[in-house]
Amino acid sequence: MMLGVGKRTLAGLLVGTVALAACKSDDPAAPSNNPPTGVTATSLGATSVHLAWTAAASVTGYILERAEGSTGGSYVEVNRPAATATSYDDTGLNPATVYRYRLAAVRTAGTSPFATEVLVTTSAPAVVNITADITTNTTWTSTSVYKIVGFRKVANNSTLTIEAGTRIIGDFATVGSSLFVLRGSRIIANGTATAPIVFTSAQAEGAQLPGDWGGLIIIGNGIINRSGTVNIEGTGTSTENPLIPYSGGNNNADNSGTLRYVRVEWAGFAPATDAELNSFTFAAVGSGTTLDFLQAVNGFDDAFEFFGGAVDAKHLVSYETGDDHFDMSEGYVGRLQYLIGFQSYIQNNRPGVGGVSSDPQGIENDGCNGSGCDLAFNSTPFTVPVVANFTLVGPGAAGPAGGGFGMVLRRGTAGHYVNGIWARYLNAGIGYRDADTKARETAGILTIRNNLIAQTPLALQAGQQAYDIGANAVILEQATTAASLFTKLPTTVRASPGVAGTTAADFDWSLSAASPARTGGLATFTGDLLTRAGAFVAGTAYRGAADPAAAKWWEGWTYYLRNQL
C-alpha cells in the first residue's frame, strides 16, 4: 500500500518536473529591431563626408539617407551598405554645405527606425585664381574652386580636364571674365547627374545677376558660310580681350572635347550691339565633340548659340535667359534632340554689361548675316540643323513685344523642326520670314512637322511667309494652357531666396495624363530629314522633350533660382 502510494507520488513529481521543464525555453530572446548606434559624420574636405557606426546585431544590411541643410528638405537614399560595413564615404557633395544623415538597420524581420540624424558641414574649398592662359595639359579637381580672372584661353593644342563636381566661378571685378577653348585645344568636362560641373557667378546666392561673368566659348575647326576673317562676338575690347577668329575651318568632324552634365549660370557679356558672349558659345565646333546634359541658367544673352560647324547635342536645358534659348546660324548642320527652354520674365542685367534684349525667342535661326556673306542670304553651306523633341515655354505677356515667338526662321535658313512643343508665346508659334527662307522649303531642306502650339494666339506670324501647317501636323491649341501639358509647371514663379522660392524641383516636364502631346509625334522619318537625322536622332510617337516611358533626364542636376521680382 505504501509502495503504491509512493509510486503515484513519484510519478506525479516526474510529470510536474517534465511540465516545468517544458515551460522553460532554452532559446535566446529574439533581437529587438533597434536602430544602429554610434553613428558619426566627419567632413573629409570640400566635397566628401565619412560616415561611421557601430556594427548592429543580426542585420542583413543598412539604409543610409542624406538631406541638405540643417532643417527641412527631403531625405534621399545615398547607399545600402552591406551587413559587414561600419563606414561609408559620401562623395560629390557641395562645398561649405550642411548635410544631415540618418541610418537604419535592415533585418529579416524588417527595417529598424532610423537612428538620430547627424549633421556635418563640408569645408570651404581653396580658391585657385586662373590669371594666365592654359597652354599645357591641365586638370582641375573638385577639391578646389577655380576663379577665371579675365579672358582666359585653353590654347597651344592643350587639354583642360575638369573633374565631376568641380565649381568654377567668373571673376566679378573683371567684367566679362570668360573661358575660351581655342581651335586645336580641348576641354574634357565629364560631370555626373549627382556631381555636375558648374560654371557660375562669384557673387553670393541671391546677389547674382545675368552678366556677372562672360561665359564658356568653344572654337573648333568646323565650317562656316562667311568668308574672310570672322571674330567671336564680344572679343576685341582690350589687350586683355583681343579679337579671336573662328572662320577658315575645314573639318566639320573636328573634336573639341566633351561637355557632359555641365551648368553655366549668370553668364553673358555685350560690349556692343550684336556682339555678345553667351552662356554657351559653340563656334565652328565639329561633330567629334560630345555635348550631353547641359544647362544654361539666368544668362544675359543666348543660352546656347551655334555658329556654323556640325556638333550634335542632346539633353539641353535653358532656364531664364536674356535673349534666345537656342540660336543657330552661319551654316550650322548639327543635330539637337531633347531640348527644354523656360522663360517667366526678362531679367535685369548686371550694370555695365549691355542692354536687355528687345526680341527674345525660343529658337532663332539665320542663314547668313553680316560681313563675308558673299551670296547674301544664299551663302553656303546653308544652315540646316535637325531639331527634335523640344519643349519651349515662353513668358507670355511678361516678355517684350518685339519677341514672343516660339521660333523665328529667317535670312535663308533651313532645317527640320519636328516633334516639339511651343507654349505661352505672346505673338505666334512660328515667325517664318523672307523669300530665301521659303526657298529652302521648296528645295526640301526645310520642314516643320508634328509640333504642338499651345496658349499662343497664332501658329504663324501674320504678314510673313505661308506654311501648310495642317498638312504637316502642326497643331494650334489656343485654349490649352502650358501648365496643363506637363506633370508640374509653376504658373507663378516665386522669387528666391525666400521662404518658398521656386526651385528646380518645381519643374516636372513629364507629360500629364491628359496632355495632347502624348501622341501626334512623327515616329518614322523620310527624305532629307531621315538622311540628316542618321542614327543620332530617332522619331518618336510623342511630342516634346520628355518620353512618357523613360526616366526624367533633367532631374537631379539642373538648377533654378530667380532672385528678381
Sequence and secondary structure as in RCSB ss.txt:
>XXXX:A:sequence
MMLGVGKRTLAGLLVGTVALAACKSDDPAAPSNNPPTGVTATSLGATSVHLAWTAAASVTGYILERAEGSTGGSY
VEVNRPAATATSYDDTGLNPATVYRYRLAAVRTAGTSPFATEVLVTTSAPAVVNITADITTNTTWTSTSVYKIVG
FRKVANNSTLTIEAGTRIIGDFATVGSSLFVLRGSRIIANGTATAPIVFTSAQAEGAQLPGDWGGLIIIGNGIIN
RSGTVNIEGTGTSTENPLIPYSGGNNNADNSGTLRYVRVEWAGFAPATDAELNSFTFAAVGSGTTLDFLQAVNGF
DDAFEFFGGAVDAKHLVSYETGDDHFDMSEGYVGRLQYLIGFQSYIQNNRPGVGGVSSDPQGIENDGCNGSGCDL
AFNSTPFTVPVVANFTLVGPGAAGPAGGGFGMVLRRGTAGHYVNGIWARYLNAGIGYRDADTKARETAGILTIRN
NLIAQTPLALQAGQQAYDIGANAVILEQATTAASLFTKLPTTVRASPGVAGTTAADFDWSLSAASPARTGGLATF
TGDLLTRAGAFVAGTAYRGAADPAAAKWWEGWTYYLRNQL
>XXXX:A:secstr
 HHHHHHHHHHHHHHHHHHHHHHS  S         EEEEEEE SSS EEEEEE  TT SEEEEEEEESSS S  
EEEE  BTT  EEEE S  TT EEEEEEEEEETTEE      EEEE    EEEEE S B S EEE TTEEEEE S
EEEE TT EEEE TT EEEE SSSTT EEEE TT EEEEE  SSS EEEEESS TTT  TTSB EEEEE S   S
  S  B TT  SSSSS   B      TT   EEEEEEEEESB EEEETTEEE SEEEES  TTSEEEEEEEES S
S SEEEESS   EEEEEEES SS SEEEETT   EEEEEEEE S      TTS    S   SEEEES  STT TT
GGG SS    EEEEEEEE  GGGS TT  EEEEEETT  EEEES EEES SSEEEEE  HHHHHHHHTT EEEES
 EEES S SB TTS    TTTTT EEETTS HHHHEEE  SS   SSSTT   GGG EEEE TT GGGS    S 
 HHHHHHHTTTS   SS SS  TTS  TTTTT        
